[in-house]
């Protein structure tokens, strides 16, 4: 089924009570939908997407760098070279993702894995004595762990030139430098993956309604959620009822959870970041670079702004990306509205936002510097990675918009976070995902966590199937008297 424009010929009627409503057509909703369609195919499920296509926001291939975040090359996951905990955690979660996708492929549900995942070495390249010493120690720490045991390290310019020729062409080789490489890294087209997972859902009877925007969420006295949906094609509104709701709407997730009155997000806020990349489609350039090469972030830069020169394979075509360069807008989605940020501000989060602004002056200065940066200055950053880069080959593209999570904190009043957070209502009938990277790479693990929290009675029935798909004890077992519908979980 073509989920880009197609709508189920039997659209959901307002009187129907859905088992599951998925808000947002990105990688998170698609992953949850594919899981539920696999373990409980008899449940009724509808995905609502406000745009005219699936994966049109952050999941789109050109709205993210496509790195399967495994902790192999991203130095921001390991600021202390002697502490591998975060990198190892991320590596384990991405390993679980690959197992989940492989299981769907083995079952014939994902028919063309090469359309969304391709082998691409993950590299880190640093310069100067201090960063070389850091990378050397990081390598020594990681190589003893099973997921990182195949990592290679070198300080030899000729070896680096062999691994990533573009990075060494025209470079002064007297400067201290070091690199690590993991050959079995990946480039992931999360847009193609999202569409493939959505097909897993629709093949089992789920519906996908594009150009349908959920504008309101309210829980009725009977415990069923009422969703106000705007049909952007027919210019009409209607109501759908659902026993369980997942809010996977990216930057709009907080606003919807606030409208739903979920107390767990009281005091939460968001701060939007955008990103721009330089891109080249010149085949002579792209074929000479077969790696994702990361380095150290600039002073004051947020963790997701680590510079990288990436091989991308989208629709079978090779390209290179370099960036990101930070941008700012009050939109919370790339295709959002300028008033988006202001619609999330409440009396409960104003002080939290102000506290975070005062604590992150270095970040503010970084953003201002990025916004004032000229094309010449931006290109000079690319030349730090690729000295012989030709400006004629490269052009700017705007990537996705990220709504970074701001949370209340008992000591600092508020803190700015750079990860993802799964929020679940107390009774398990509603859940939402807030934050950004490395969410897409770890979507299966996040959704397994959601199933354990929100569907404890069904966990025993699903455990065997999920364990077989991930080779992990996916959900904690919980006694059950028999099949149950979402929302029949009892008091928290």
FILOFI-350618 format. One line per 3 residues: number of its first residue (from 1); their letters; for each residue x, z, y of C-alpha. Coordinates in nm, 2 decimals, padded with zeros to 4 digits, always signed. Layout:
N
NUM> a> X/Z/Y; ...
//
This chain:
492
1> xxx> +00.00/+00.00/+00.00; +00.13/-00.09/+00.35; +00.10/+00.24/+00.53
4> xxx> +00.21/+00.10/+00.86; -00.13/-00.03/+00.96; -00.36/+00.02/+00.67
7> xxx> -00.64/+00.28/+00.66; -00.82/+00.38/+00.35; -01.14/+00.18/+00.31
10> xxx> -01.33/+00.50/+00.26; -01.24/+00.71/+00.56; -01.29/+01.08/+00.55
13> xxx> -01.63/+01.19/+00.68; -01.68/+01.48/+00.91; -01.89/+01.67/+00.65
16> xxx> -01.61/+01.65/+00.39; -01.39/+01.95/+00.33; -01.03/+01.84/+00.26
19> xxx> -00.80/+02.03/+00.04; -00.50/+01.94/+00.26; -00.47/+01.80/+00.61
22> xxx> -00.12/+01.68/+00.71; -00.07/+01.64/+01.09; +00.21/+01.39/+01.17
25> xxx> +00.34/+01.10/+00.97; +00.71/+01.19/+00.95; +00.95/+01.29/+00.68
28> xxx> +00.82/+01.65/+00.65; +00.45/+01.57/+00.60; +00.54/+01.28/+00.37
31> xxx> +00.76/+01.51/+00.16; +00.50/+01.78/+00.13; +00.23/+01.52/+00.06
34> xxx> +00.44/+01.36/-00.22; +00.50/+01.70/-00.38; +00.14/+01.80/-00.37
37> xxx> +00.03/+01.45/-00.49; +00.27/+01.50/-00.79; +00.18/+01.85/-00.89
40> xxx> -00.19/+01.85/-00.79; -00.32/+01.49/-00.78; -00.68/+01.59/-00.79
43> xxx> -00.67/+01.75/-00.45; -00.81/+01.56/-00.15; -00.55/+01.49/+00.12
46> xxx> -00.53/+01.30/+00.45; -00.24/+01.24/+00.68; -00.31/+01.19/+01.05
49> xxx> -00.05/+01.00/+01.26; -00.10/+00.94/+01.63; +00.11/+00.63/+01.65
52> xxx> +00.03/+00.29/+01.49; +00.29/+00.33/+01.22; +00.44/+00.59/+00.99
55> xxx> +00.78/+00.74/+01.08; +00.77/+00.62/+01.44; +00.93/+00.93/+01.59
58> xxx> +01.24/+01.13/+01.48; +01.21/+00.99/+01.12; +01.27/+00.64/+01.24
61> xxx> +01.61/+00.50/+01.13; +01.72/+00.44/+01.49; +01.60/+00.77/+01.62
64> xxx> +01.86/+00.97/+01.42; +02.21/+00.92/+01.29; +02.10/+00.89/+00.92
67> xxx> +02.36/+01.13/+00.80; +02.25/+01.31/+00.48; +02.36/+01.65/+00.62
70> xxx> +02.56/+01.81/+00.33; +02.81/+02.01/+00.54; +03.09/+01.77/+00.44
73> xxx> +03.18/+01.65/+00.79; +02.98/+01.85/+01.04; +03.22/+02.10/+01.19
76> xxx> +02.93/+02.28/+01.38; +02.82/+02.42/+01.04; +03.15/+02.60/+01.00
79> xxx> +03.29/+02.72/+01.33; +03.50/+02.98/+01.14; +03.72/+02.78/+00.90
82> xxx> +03.74/+03.07/+00.66; +03.36/+03.12/+00.63; +03.20/+02.84/+00.42
85> xxx> +02.86/+03.01/+00.39; +02.66/+02.78/+00.62; +02.82/+02.46/+00.51
88> xxx> +02.77/+02.55/+00.14; +02.41/+02.63/+00.21; +02.35/+02.30/+00.38
91> xxx> +02.53/+02.12/+00.10; +02.32/+02.29/-00.17; +02.00/+02.20/+00.01
94> xxx> +02.09/+01.84/+00.05; +02.19/+01.83/-00.32; +01.84/+01.95/-00.40
97> xxx> +01.70/+01.67/-00.18; +01.89/+01.40/-00.38; +01.77/+01.55/-00.71
100> xxx> +01.41/+01.54/-00.58; +01.44/+01.17/-00.47; +01.62/+01.08/-00.80
103> xxx> +01.33/+01.24/-01.00; +01.07/+01.04/-00.82; +01.28/+00.73/-00.88
106> xxx> +01.32/+00.81/-01.25; +00.94/+00.84/-01.27; +00.89/+00.50/-01.11
109> xxx> +00.75/+00.64/-00.78; +01.04/+00.54/-00.56; +01.10/+00.19/-00.68
112> xxx> +01.39/+00.09/-00.45; +01.62/+00.38/-00.37; +01.88/+00.14/-00.22
115> xxx> +01.62/+00.07/+00.06; +01.67/+00.42/+00.20; +02.00/+00.57/+00.07
118> xxx> +02.34/+00.41/+00.04; +02.68/+00.55/-00.05; +02.88/+00.60/+00.27
121> xxx> +03.19/+00.83/+00.29; +03.16/+01.14/+00.51; +03.48/+01.20/+00.72
124> xxx> +03.60/+01.44/+00.99; +03.87/+01.33/+01.23; +04.04/+01.57/+01.48
127> xxx> +04.33/+01.55/+01.72; +04.58/+01.80/+01.86; +04.77/+02.09/+01.70
130> xxx> +04.48/+02.34/+01.73; +04.22/+02.13/+01.57; +04.45/+02.00/+01.30
133> xxx> +04.52/+02.36/+01.21; +04.15/+02.44/+01.20; +04.07/+02.14/+00.98
136> xxx> +04.35/+02.22/+00.74; +04.22/+02.57/+00.69; +03.86/+02.44/+00.66
139> xxx> +03.96/+02.21/+00.39; +04.15/+02.48/+00.20; +03.84/+02.70/+00.22
142> xxx> +03.59/+02.43/+00.10; +03.78/+02.26/-00.17; +03.74/+02.56/-00.41
145> xxx> +03.36/+02.51/-00.40; +03.20/+02.28/-00.66; +03.01/+02.07/-00.40
148> xxx> +03.33/+02.01/-00.20; +03.59/+01.99/-00.47; +03.63/+01.61/-00.43
151> xxx> +03.71/+01.63/-00.06; +04.04/+01.47/+00.04; +04.26/+01.58/+00.33
154> xxx> +04.54/+01.40/+00.51; +04.76/+01.42/+00.83; +04.91/+01.08/+00.76
157> xxx> +04.81/+00.81/+01.01; +04.84/+00.53/+00.75; +04.60/+00.71/+00.51
160> xxx> +04.35/+00.76/+00.80; +04.39/+00.39/+00.88; +04.31/+00.31/+00.52
163> xxx> +04.00/+00.53/+00.52; +03.87/+00.43/+00.87; +04.06/+00.13/+01.01
166> xxx> +03.87/+00.11/+01.34; +03.97/+00.47/+01.43; +04.35/+00.38/+01.41
169> xxx> +04.36/+00.03/+01.55; +04.55/+00.04/+01.88; +04.60/+00.42/+01.87
172> xxx> +04.92/+00.61/+01.96; +05.02/+00.76/+01.63; +05.25/+01.02/+01.77
175> xxx> +04.95/+01.25/+01.85; +04.89/+01.51/+01.58; +04.58/+01.42/+01.38
178> xxx> +04.41/+01.51/+01.06; +04.11/+01.39/+00.86; +03.90/+01.49/+00.56
181> xxx> +03.70/+01.24/+00.35; +03.43/+01.28/+00.09; +03.37/+00.94/-00.07
184> xxx> +03.03/+01.02/-00.22; +02.86/+01.08/+00.11; +02.54/+00.90/+00.21
187> xxx> +02.37/+00.70/+00.48; +01.99/+00.77/+00.47; +01.72/+00.56/+00.63
190> xxx> +01.47/+00.84/+00.68; +01.21/+00.59/+00.81; +01.21/+00.39/+00.49
193> xxx> +01.22/+00.71/+00.28; +00.92/+00.84/+00.47; +00.72/+00.53/+00.40
196> xxx> +00.82/+00.54/+00.03; +00.71/+00.90/+00.00; +00.38/+00.82/+00.18
199> xxx> +00.32/+00.55/-00.09; +00.36/+00.82/-00.36; +00.07/+01.00/-00.19
202> xxx> -00.16/+00.70/-00.14; -00.10/+00.58/-00.50; -00.26/+00.91/-00.61
205> xxx> -00.56/+00.88/-00.38; -00.44/+01.04/-00.05; -00.54/+00.87/+00.28
208> xxx> -00.33/+00.78/+00.57; -00.50/+00.74/+00.91; -00.27/+00.59/+01.18
211> xxx> -00.36/+00.60/+01.55; -00.55/+00.92/+01.48; -00.44/+01.21/+01.69
214> xxx> -00.53/+01.57/+01.61; -00.60/+01.73/+01.94; -00.75/+02.07/+01.84
217> xxx> -00.74/+02.32/+01.56; -00.98/+02.61/+01.51; -01.06/+02.83/+01.21
220> xxx> -01.42/+02.88/+01.13; -01.57/+03.21/+01.01; -01.57/+03.08/+00.66
223> xxx> -01.19/+03.05/+00.66; -01.20/+02.67/+00.68; -00.99/+02.49/+00.95
226> xxx> -01.17/+02.25/+01.18; -00.96/+01.97/+01.32; -01.06/+01.77/+01.62
229> xxx> -00.94/+01.42/+01.57; -00.92/+01.14/+01.83; -00.95/+00.79/+01.68
232> xxx> -00.72/+00.60/+01.93; -00.86/+00.26/+01.80; -01.23/+00.33/+01.83
235> xxx> -01.19/+00.56/+02.13; -01.40/+00.83/+01.97; -01.36/+01.19/+01.84
238> xxx> -01.47/+01.35/+01.52; -01.42/+01.67/+01.33; -01.26/+01.72/+00.99
241> xxx> -01.26/+02.04/+00.79; -00.97/+02.14/+00.57; -00.87/+02.44/+00.35
244> xxx> -00.50/+02.40/+00.42; -00.33/+02.25/+00.72; +00.04/+02.15/+00.76
247> xxx> +00.15/+02.08/+01.12; +00.45/+01.84/+01.09; +00.40/+01.69/+01.43
250> xxx> +00.76/+01.73/+01.56; +00.77/+01.82/+01.92; +00.39/+01.87/+01.93
253> xxx> +00.39/+02.12/+01.64; +00.42/+02.43/+01.87; +00.14/+02.32/+02.09
256> xxx> -00.10/+02.27/+01.79; +00.00/+02.60/+01.64; -00.07/+02.77/+01.97
259> xxx> -00.41/+02.60/+01.99; -00.48/+02.72/+01.64; -00.41/+03.08/+01.75
262> xxx> -00.14/+03.14/+01.50; +00.00/+03.48/+01.60; +00.34/+03.41/+01.43
265> xxx> +00.43/+03.18/+01.72; +00.35/+03.41/+02.00; +00.63/+03.41/+02.25
268> xxx> +00.78/+03.09/+02.10; +00.87/+02.81/+02.33; +01.06/+02.48/+02.31
271> xxx> +01.33/+02.31/+02.51; +01.35/+01.93/+02.48; +01.67/+01.73/+02.42
274> xxx> +01.70/+01.36/+02.40; +01.99/+01.15/+02.28; +02.13/+00.80/+02.34
277> xxx> +02.36/+00.61/+02.12; +02.59/+00.31/+02.16; +02.51/+00.05/+01.89
280> xxx> +02.68/-00.27/+01.77; +02.54/-00.52/+01.52; +02.85/-00.74/+01.53
283> xxx> +02.91/-00.80/+01.16; +03.29/-00.84/+01.20; +03.30/-00.49/+01.35
286> xxx> +03.05/-00.33/+01.12; +03.22/-00.45/+00.80; +03.55/-00.29/+00.90
289> xxx> +03.40/+00.06/+00.92; +03.26/+00.22/+00.60; +03.22/+00.58/+00.69
292> xxx> +03.04/+00.84/+00.90; +03.33/+00.99/+01.11; +03.26/+01.32/+01.29
295> xxx> +03.48/+01.53/+01.52; +03.46/+01.83/+01.75; +03.19/+01.88/+02.01
298> xxx> +03.28/+01.90/+02.38; +03.30/+02.24/+02.54; +02.95/+02.36/+02.62
301> xxx> +02.78/+02.09/+02.41; +02.49/+02.19/+02.18; +02.57/+02.18/+01.81
304> xxx> +02.37/+01.86/+01.75; +02.59/+01.68/+02.01; +02.89/+01.65/+01.78
307> xxx> +03.03/+01.30/+01.84; +03.04/+01.06/+01.55; +03.10/+00.70/+01.47
310> xxx> +02.85/+00.61/+01.20; +02.80/+00.32/+00.96; +02.42/+00.25/+00.94
313> xxx> +02.24/+00.04/+00.68; +01.89/-00.04/+00.79; +01.67/-00.31/+00.62
316> xxx> +01.99/-00.42/+00.44; +02.18/-00.49/+00.76; +02.50/-00.31/+00.86
319> xxx> +02.54/-00.17/+01.21; +02.75/+00.10/+01.38; +02.63/+00.38/+01.60
322> xxx> +02.84/+00.61/+01.83; +02.71/+00.92/+02.01; +02.51/+01.11/+02.08
325> xxx> +02.49/+01.13/+02.46; +02.25/+01.39/+02.58; +01.94/+01.29/+02.78
328> xxx> +01.66/+01.50/+02.92; +01.29/+01.45/+02.96; +00.99/+01.68/+02.97
331> xxx> +00.84/+01.47/+02.69; +00.84/+01.64/+02.35; +00.82/+01.32/+02.16
334> xxx> +00.99/+00.98/+02.23; +00.64/+00.84/+02.27; +00.50/+01.15/+02.43
337> xxx> +00.38/+01.24/+02.78; +00.57/+01.37/+03.08; +00.35/+01.68/+03.09
340> xxx> +00.43/+01.77/+02.72; +00.67/+02.06/+02.80; +00.43/+02.22/+03.04
343> xxx> +00.14/+02.22/+02.79; +00.34/+02.46/+02.57; +00.41/+02.72/+02.84
346> xxx> +00.21/+03.05/+02.81; +00.23/+03.39/+02.98; +00.39/+03.52/+02.65
349> xxx> +00.68/+03.27/+02.66; +00.77/+03.23/+03.03; +01.01/+03.52/+03.04
352> xxx> +01.16/+03.41/+02.71; +01.23/+03.06/+02.85; +01.38/+03.20/+03.17
355> xxx> +01.61/+03.43/+02.98; +01.74/+03.14/+02.77; +01.81/+02.94/+03.08
358> xxx> +02.01/+03.22/+03.23; +02.21/+03.27/+02.91; +02.30/+02.90/+02.86
361> xxx> +02.46/+02.80/+03.19; +02.73/+02.61/+03.01; +02.47/+02.41/+02.83
364> xxx> +02.30/+02.33/+03.16; +02.63/+02.21/+03.31; +02.69/+02.00/+03.00
367> xxx> +02.34/+01.83/+03.03; +02.39/+01.77/+03.40; +02.73/+01.61/+03.33
370> xxx> +02.58/+01.39/+03.06; +02.30/+01.28/+03.28; +02.54/+01.19/+03.56
373> xxx> +02.79/+01.02/+03.32; +02.85/+00.65/+03.39; +02.86/+00.37/+03.13
376> xxx> +03.23/+00.35/+03.18; +03.28/+00.72/+03.10; +03.05/+00.70/+02.80
379> xxx> +03.24/+00.40/+02.66; +03.57/+00.60/+02.71; +03.43/+00.85/+02.47
382> xxx> +03.37/+00.58/+02.21; +03.73/+00.46/+02.26; +03.85/+00.81/+02.17
385> xxx> +03.72/+00.72/+01.82; +03.77/+00.34/+01.83; +04.05/+00.25/+02.08
388> xxx> +04.01/-00.12/+02.05; +03.63/-00.13/+02.10; +03.51/-00.42/+02.31
391> xxx> +03.23/-00.33/+02.56; +03.07/-00.67/+02.49; +02.99/-00.56/+02.14
394> xxx> +02.80/-00.24/+02.22; +02.47/-00.17/+02.38; +02.28/+00.16/+02.44
397> xxx> +01.97/+00.26/+02.25; +01.75/+00.57/+02.30; +01.72/+00.79/+02.00
400> xxx> +01.45/+01.04/+01.92; +01.34/+01.34/+02.12; +01.41/+01.69/+01.98
403> xxx> +01.21/+02.00/+02.07; +01.46/+02.28/+02.01; +01.31/+02.62/+01.93
406> xxx> +01.33/+02.91/+02.17; +01.24/+03.24/+02.01; +01.18/+03.60/+02.14
409> xxx> +01.47/+03.83/+02.08; +01.46/+04.22/+02.10; +01.81/+04.23/+02.25
412> xxx> +01.84/+03.91/+02.46; +01.47/+03.86/+02.54; +01.50/+03.50/+02.42
415> xxx> +01.74/+03.29/+02.21; +01.78/+02.91/+02.18; +01.81/+02.80/+01.82
418> xxx> +01.94/+02.47/+01.68; +01.80/+02.47/+01.33; +01.45/+02.44/+01.18
421> xxx> +01.20/+02.72/+01.11; +00.90/+02.71/+00.88; +00.61/+02.91/+01.02
424> xxx> +00.33/+03.02/+00.80; +00.01/+03.19/+00.89; -00.05/+03.54/+00.74
427> xxx> -00.31/+03.41/+00.49; -00.12/+03.10/+00.39; -00.39/+02.85/+00.50
430> xxx> -00.17/+02.70/+00.78; +00.20/+02.62/+00.82; +00.41/+02.43/+01.06
433> xxx> +00.77/+02.33/+01.11; +00.96/+02.39/+01.44; +01.30/+02.28/+01.55
436> xxx> +01.53/+01.99/+01.45; +01.85/+01.92/+01.26; +01.92/+01.93/+00.97
439> xxx> +01.55/+01.93/+00.88; +01.51/+01.58/+00.74; +01.80/+01.62/+00.50
442> xxx> +01.66/+01.95/+00.37; +01.29/+01.86/+00.37; +01.23/+01.91/-00.01
445> xxx> +01.38/+02.26/+00.00; +01.17/+02.35/+00.30; +00.86/+02.22/+00.13
448> xxx> +00.93/+02.41/-00.19; +00.96/+02.72/+00.03; +00.62/+02.64/+00.19
451> xxx> +00.46/+02.60/-00.15; +00.59/+02.94/-00.26; +00.45/+03.11/+00.05
454> xxx> +00.12/+02.93/+00.09; +00.02/+02.87/-00.27; +00.13/+03.17/-00.47
457> xxx> -00.16/+03.14/-00.72; -00.08/+02.79/-00.81; +00.30/+02.86/-00.84
460> xxx> +00.29/+02.92/-01.21; +00.11/+02.59/-01.28; +00.35/+02.39/-01.06
463> xxx> +00.68/+02.57/-01.15; +00.77/+02.36/-01.45; +00.71/+02.03/-01.28
466> xxx> +00.90/+02.13/-00.96; +01.19/+02.28/-01.16; +01.22/+01.96/-01.36
469> xxx> +01.23/+01.76/-01.04; +01.49/+01.97/-00.86; +01.68/+02.15/-01.14
472> xxx> +01.61/+02.47/-00.96; +01.37/+02.76/-00.99; +01.16/+02.60/-00.72
475> xxx> +00.88/+02.85/-00.67; +00.84/+03.21/-00.77; +00.58/+03.26/-01.05
478> xxx> +00.26/+03.44/-00.97; -00.03/+03.52/-01.21; -00.34/+03.31/-01.17
481> xxx> -00.67/+03.30/-01.35; -00.70/+02.93/-01.33; -00.71/+02.63/-01.09
484> xxx> -00.76/+02.73/-00.73; -00.82/+02.54/-00.41; -00.60/+02.58/-00.10
487> xxx> -00.71/+02.88/+00.11; -00.82/+03.09/-00.19; -00.51/+03.31/-00.17
490> xxx> -00.67/+03.64/-00.09; -00.55/+03.87/+00.19; -00.19/+03.87/+00.28
//
